[in-house]
């Protein structure tokens, strides 16, 4: 979400026009959406299964504060 914050900051500083802001926010959100789709695909093909047990809940999750 740091990218969205930076996009809004650029808009406030008038580095990005209002009509461009939605595109900048979409570009900022694209990596997160890509990662979520990759995670979902990995779970579907069973990448996170060990001995028939899903271990995706044990993966570390990093949050930006």
C-alpha positions as CSV (number, residue, x, y, z in Angstrom):
1,X,0.0,0.0,0.0
2,X,3.0,2.2,0.1
3,X,2.7,2.7,-3.6
4,X,-0.9,4.0,-3.3
5,X,0.3,6.4,-0.6
6,X,3.0,7.7,-2.9
7,X,0.5,8.1,-5.8
8,X,-1.8,10.2,-3.6
9,X,1.2,12.2,-2.4
10,X,2.2,12.9,-6.0
11,X,-1.3,14.0,-6.7
12,X,-1.3,16.4,-3.7
13,X,2.0,17.8,-5.0
14,X,0.5,18.3,-8.4
15,X,2.9,15.9,-10.0
16,X,0.0,13.8,-11.2
17,X,-3.2,15.3,-12.7
18,X,-6.6,14.3,-11.4
19,X,-7.5,12.5,-14.6
20,X,-4.3,10.5,-14.3
21,X,-4.6,9.5,-10.7
22,X,-6.9,6.5,-11.2
23,X,-4.4,5.0,-13.7
24,X,-1.5,5.6,-11.3
25,X,-3.4,3.9,-8.5
26,X,-4.2,1.0,-10.8
27,X,-0.5,0.6,-11.7
28,X,0.4,0.8,-8.0
29,X,-2.1,-2.0,-7.2
30,X,-1.1,-4.2,-10.1
31,X,1.8,-6.1,-8.3
32,X,-0.5,-7.0,-5.4
33,X,-3.2,-8.3,-7.7
34,X,-0.6,-10.3,-9.6
35,X,0.8,-11.8,-6.4
36,X,-2.6,-12.8,-5.2
37,X,-3.4,-14.5,-8.5
38,X,-0.1,-16.4,-8.4
39,X,-0.8,-17.5,-4.8
40,X,-4.3,-18.7,-5.7
41,X,-2.9,-20.6,-8.7
42,X,-0.2,-22.2,-6.6
43,X,-2.8,-23.4,-4.0
44,X,-5.0,-24.8,-6.8
45,X,-2.2,-26.9,-8.2
46,X,-1.2,-28.1,-4.7
47,X,2.1,-26.4,-4.4
48,X,1.6,-25.8,-0.7
49,X,0.5,-29.4,0.1
50,X,2.8,-31.6,2.2
51,X,1.5,-35.0,2.8
52,X,-2.0,-34.0,1.7
53,X,-2.1,-31.1,4.2
54,X,-2.3,-27.5,3.0
55,X,0.5,-25.5,4.6
56,X,-0.3,-22.1,3.0
57,X,-1.5,-20.9,6.4
58,X,2.0,-21.3,7.7
59,X,3.5,-18.9,5.2
60,X,4.9,-15.7,6.6
61,X,2.8,-12.6,5.8
62,X,4.6,-9.2,5.7
63,X,2.6,-6.1,6.3
64,X,3.7,-2.6,5.6
65,X,2.9,-0.1,8.3
